[in-house]
Amino acid sequence: MTAGATPELRLKRLTYRAWRRGFREADLILGPFADAHLPQFTAGQLDAFEALLDQPDQDIYDWIKGAPAPAAFDGEILAMIRAFRPSDAPARGA
């Protein structure tokens, strides 16, 4: 987390990054996931999500689709993303 950033600002930045990956397929999974889950995440879960977002888009997408992920990323957050269905997410802005 950026020094001095408030928790609210951190959530906004992570949500923005999740929605604007530059790889539309990843945007459509990670964006709704962020909207649905990030507000309830612990600081540790946010750290893990942020570390995942630091990885290349194609790698993240492949891991979501079931390709083996490195041990550092193959944990709770990736399992939650794999199980997530964007149709279950609240409407954006709701």
N, C-alpha and C positions, 0 to 999 in steps of 0.2 A: 504494500500500500504506500502511496505517496505520502511523505512526511507532511503532517498538518492537514491531511484530507479528512473530512468528516465522514462518518459511516454512510450518511445519505449521499454524499458526493461519490464515494467509492461504489455504491450500488448503481448510481446513474452511469458512471464510467464503465463498469462491467457490463451493464445491460446494453449500453451503446455498442461496446465491442462485440457482444454476442449477436446483435442484430446486423452489424455492418462488417462482416468478415471479408467481403469481397468475393465470396464463393456462395452463391445463392442457396444451394442445397444446405450448406452449413447454417446460413442465416435463418432458414425456415425451421430448423431444429433448435439451434442454440438460443435464438431470440425468444420464442415462446417459453422455452425452458427457463430462461433467466427471468422473464416476467412472472412465471408461476412460482419459482422456488427461491430466488435470491433473497427476497425480503425476509424469509424465515431461516436462512443459513446462519450458522455460527461463523465466527471469524476464521476458524480453521477450514471450514467448508469453502468459504469465500477465497481463502488462500489457494486451496486445491483447484477451484474453478478458474481462478486467475492464471495459475500455472498451466492449466490445460489450454487456456486461450492464447498463451504465449507460443504454442506449437503451430507448425504449418497447417493451414486449412485442410489440405488433402489428407494429411495424417489423421487429424481429428475426425474428419468425415469417415475415413476408412475404419477407425477404431469404433466409432458409433455404429457402423454397419456390421461390426463383428470381427474385424481383423484383430489379431493379437496386438495388444498395446504394451509398451514398456511398463515394467513393474511400477515405476514412479507415477503412472497415470491410470493404471488398471485397478481402481479402487471404488470407493463409495460413489463419488461424483460421476464417474464414467458409467457405472452401473445404473445410476438414476437417469442419466441422459439416455442410455440405451432403452430403458423401460418406458420413458416418457413418450406420450403421443401428443403432438401439437394440438390436436382437436380437443384435448382435455383442458387446455390452457384457457384462462379468462380472455375475453376480447381485449385487444390492445387499447389502453386508455380507460378501461372499465374499472 
